[in-house]
Amino acid sequence: MDQVRRLDDSRNGGAETIVKDIGNRGCQLMVVVSSAVLDSATWKWTYQLRPAMAAKAAPYGTVNKPGYASATTRGLSVSEMGNTATYVCGGIEVANLPAGFFPVKLHNGAAVWCEAARDEAGAFYWAIVSPTQAIDGVCPE
């Protein structure tokens, strides 16, 4: 319960309500609403996320969490945090990527699993722990 109280003092707009909603778990299912480039040289993005829940029927996609249809909060991908100009996606050497292939952002609508976190300035964000960053491209002919 202590950890949740510390997170409840969030200075990040609507994040306080979201943190209270998750109780003492500290993690939840979210959906990517949008993204913005954080650092193009190292393939990092910042994400806007919305709380979600699994749909009750097949094909088991996601649905808005009741009461949160328009709520968004900041998220950062853990797998992108370690990206450098040399290595990405947890250790893939950029120089060894096939021509035309690059790390990509999480797409809008992607279901992500997040854990509550704070940056070094103390600002609240959701750490996206799954899925990890992917690499995509077109094979040369």
Secondary structure, DSSP 8 states (H G I E B T S, - for coil): -HHHHHHHT--STTHHHHHHHTTTS-EEEEEEEEEEEEEGGGTEEEEEEEEEEE-SSTT--EEE-TT-TT--EEEEEHHHHT--SSEETTTEEGGGS-TTEEEE---TT-EEEEEEEE-TT--EEEEEEES--EEEE----
